[in-house]
Amino acid sequence: MQAENDKFQQQLETQRDQFQQQLQVQSEQLQVEREQLQIQMDQFQQQMQIQRDEFQQQIQIQRH
């Protein structure tokens, strides 16, 4: 009986370890995705800024 308990305990610990590893991997993947999204957002904002500046220049030119 004790042997079965030990075996069962071992299986549980193994499953727990695997589960924790999976969570760790997923967490790291999410971190990477988050950083990529941040970069895309920054680029998008830069693009918007550039377009706005160009638009302002166009308006200045048309006024003259």
Contacts in CASP RR format, 6 or more apart in sequence:
PFRMAT RR
TARGET T0000
AUTHOR 0000-0000-0000
METHOD contacts of the structure
MODEL  1
MQAENDKFQQQLETQRDQFQQQLQVQSEQLQVEREQLQIQMDQFQQQMQI
QRDEFQQQIQIQRH
END
